[in-house]
Amino acid sequence: MTATPFTGSEKESFPDDLEAAIRQLKEDRNAILLAHYYQEDEIQDLADVVGDSLALAAAAQKVDRDVIVFCGVHFMAETAKILNPDRKVVIPDLEAGCSLADGCPAPEFKEFIADHPGAAVVSYINCSAEVKALSDLICTSANAAKMVRHFGDQPLIFAPDRHLGRWVAKEANRPDLILWPGSCIVHEQFSAKGLAQLKVRHPDAEVLAHPECEEAVLDQADLIASTTGIINRSVESPAKTLIIATEDGVFHQIEKQVPDKVLIQAPGMDESCACNRCPYMRLNTLEKLYLCLRDLKPEVTVPEEIRRKAVIPIERMLELS
C-alpha cells in the first residue's frame, strides 16, 4: 500500500529520507508513536506500539515519554490525553474522525440515557470524550461481551455501534440490550451477497469478520473477533486462504508473519471504490507525521471537567481487562 499524497502547503519542504527524519524527531522530542492497525504500512513500521483500541489504550496508560503522537483517529488521541493529562498529545491530522463518534453527539446521547432511567451505560471506545464521561464503563470489540456481563441483569444501554451491540447481546446472553443506532461506515460496507459468492470461489478459505459488520456478514464468518483477534487467527489458522471482513490495514501485520498465505478482503457493496478502507484513518501520512513531530501540533486537548469524568470508565475497563 502507498501513502496518500500530502495535500498541505506546496511551500513545505521535506527531508529526502522522511522515515529517518521521523525517527530522529521521535528521539529529539522524547516522543512515543502509537499507531492503529488501520494506518498505512510505513506508519505502522515506524510506530513504537501498533495495536487495536484496547492495546493502544493500555499502552497510553503506561507512557513515560513527554509527547504522545497518535496515528489513528481523534477519539483514540482523546483517550490517550484523558489518561495522560500532563503530557502533550498530538495527531498528524485533526480531521481524522470516526463515523461512530460523530454519529453519537453527547447532548442527544444524554437525552437517550434520560429516556431509560435506571439503565447503566457501556460505551464502545469509538466515541467522544463527552460520551465517555456519560458512561459507566468503556469497552472495545475485544472485551465488549465481558464488560456487558459485568453488569449481570441490570438494564443496560450499549452505544454507539448497533452491529457490535447486536453481536454482544448474543455473546453475553443479553437480548434486552438497549442499542444506540450507530454504525461504522467502513464495516457496514461489506456485502453479504458478495461474500457468499466469494466463498463459492474459495471453498477452502476461512472467513474472519469484525463484529462491527452487519449481521448477514457475521452469519457467514468462521470467526468473529476484534482486529487483534483477526490478526492472531490469520497467523494461527491452518487455512492457506483467508477472507477478511475488516479494514485491510491489518494485512500488513499478517503478511509480515505469514507471507505465504493468500489474503482476500471481503467485497464491498460498491466495487467501484475502496469503501472498506477507512478514509479517516488514511488521512494520516508520513508527511503529516513529520510535520506533527516537528511542530508538535495539531494538539489534542480535553477539558478537565470532562476528562475527570471520562477517565473513570476507561480505567475501570483497563482494570477489568
Buried (B, 14 or more C-beta within 10 A) or exposed (E): BEBBEBEEEEEEEEEEEBBEBBBEBBEEBEBBBBBBBBBBBBBBEBBBBBBBBBBBBBBBBEBEBEBBBBBBBBBBBBBBBBBBEEBBBBBBBBEBBBBBBBBBBBEEBBEBBEEEEEBBBBBBBBBBBBBBBBBBBBBBBBBBBBBBEBBEEEBBBBBBBBBBBBBBBBBBEBEEBBBBEBBBBBBBBBBBEBBBEBBEEBEEBBBBBBBBBBEEBBEBBBBBBBBBBBBBBBBEBEBEBBBBBBBBBBBBBBBEEBEEBEBBBBBBBEEEEBBBBBBBBBBBBBBBBBBBBBEBBBBBBBEEEBBEBBBBBBBBBBEEB
